[in-house]
């Protein structure tokens, strides 16, 4: 299991368990794609203070975005 995922158990069928991987954090490229902007624009908006700065991974210092972060950025862009 990677650092960015967690497992959730779903007991859909009695006696059988379905494991689903749920991604907790997204990288800059993935967020930019969801927002319909380039990664460079995403980083520029953060630097200018248009978007809030995301949390950073303690190990590699990469930006980590949550679904809540993406929703707030969509609202700032007027895409909600």
C-alpha positions, -999 to 999 in steps of 0.1 A, spaced: 0 0 0 15 34 -10 16 65 12 -11 81 -9 -38 55 -5 -60 38 20 -82 7 18 -118 6 26 -137 -26 32 -171 -30 16 -192 -60 27 -214 -61 -4 -220 -99 -4 -223 -119 28 -191 -137 35 -171 -118 8 -152 -86 13 -143 -62 -15 -113 -40 -9 -112 -7 -27 -82 16 -29 -92 52 -23 -66 79 -32 -63 105 -4 -41 130 -21 -36 141 -57 -4 155 -73 -2 188 -91 -5 173 -126 -37 155 -116 -52 185 -100 -44 207 -130 -60 182 -153 -92 181 -132 -93 219 -132 -86 222 -169 -55 243 -165 -18 236 -169 4 226 -141 24 259 -146 -8 279 -142 -17 260 -110 17 268 -95 16 304 -107 -18 309 -91 -5 295 -58 26 317 -59 4 348 -66 -19 339 -37 -50 332 -59 -51 296 -48 -43 285 -12 -10 267 -7 -15 229 -3 0 208 23 34 192 16 45 156 19 69 152 48 91 127 29 96 143 -5 80 178 0 56 173 -29 23 192 -29 -6 171 -18 -42 182 -27 -74 168 -12 -109 168 -28 -117 198 -6 -87 217 -20 -99 210 -55 -135 221 -47 -123 254 -33 -101 260 -64 -130 252 -87 -150 278 -68 -123 304 -72 -122 297 -109 -160 298 -111 -163 262 -123 -188 250 -98 
